[in-house]
Amino acid sequence: MSETLIKLENLKKIFYTEEVETHALSDISFTIKKGEYVSISGPSGCGKSTLLSLLGLLDTSSEGKYMLAGHDVSDISKRERARIRNQEIGFIFQSFNLISDLDVEENVELPLTYRNNLTKSERKKMVQDALEKVDMAHRAKHFPSQLSGGQQQRVAVARAIAGNPSILLADEPTGNLDSKNAEAVMKLLDKLHAEGATICMVTHDPRSALSAERNIEILDGRVVADKSVSAEAESVTSVFTGATQQPKQESIA
């Protein structure tokens, strides 16, 4: 039986202002096993990106428990959160987040430079391996401005996997791409999953959601469905259908 990598128990996130409190997430409970490919879907504003921030230790919950690889990370220090993010979690962002004045190789290597236990030659080998996995080794000395959007996202994926993280967290990884490049990135995630990667992807696109093995639907900050994708592959109709079947527009973010 697969090892449980992530376990959430009654997770809540409340944002406070002087006049109002906003319940972004309420009683979120689920597990993700090692080697699973899970999508978290729902309409804009439903809380899925907030949830991904909690999973990635970019933010902390207001209540509840978060277990990562058997360790309670619900209320750890900022220093410890940063260490775990660097060593255990790989992030893939919608906007790529590459540094313009660093070349491809340097962008992928950057997170590894914060690991004191790695030599320069070890880092170079990890970067080379990651770039080869995403078919971008031949672009190692190019800068982000010299790459297409699809190529930049491949570099971002290489940066995420270079450190051999326990889990990849992808936040709308195809949101800034045209359909051809989006399909290529989804096939790349499929390939990484087939090689053993654990992936959790946030998306508002039902087609992308169905690329995973399992889909968790979020609506108004709550889990409203958690099912095997094979059980719903013939129909993408869900509780938030009206929000997700609007014509897709290009992101200007």
MOQUIDA-V538419 format. One record per run of one state. SS is the DSSP state (H for helix, E for strand, C for the rest). FROM is the first residue (numbers start at 0). LEN is the number of residues. If there is no record, write none. Layout:
SS:FROM:LEN, SS:FROM:LEN
This chain:
C:0:3, E:3:13, C:16:4, E:20:13, C:33:3, E:36:5, C:41:6, H:47:8, C:55:7, E:62:6, C:68:2, E:70:2, C:72:5, H:77:11, E:88:4, C:92:10, E:102:1, H:103:11, C:114:5, H:119:14, C:133:3, H:136:3, C:139:3, E:142:1, H:143:3, C:146:2, H:148:13, C:161:5, E:166:5, C:171:7, H:178:16, C:194:4, E:198:5, C:203:2, H:205:4, C:209:4, E:213:6, C:219:2, E:221:7, H:228:3, C:231:9, H:240:4, C:244:9
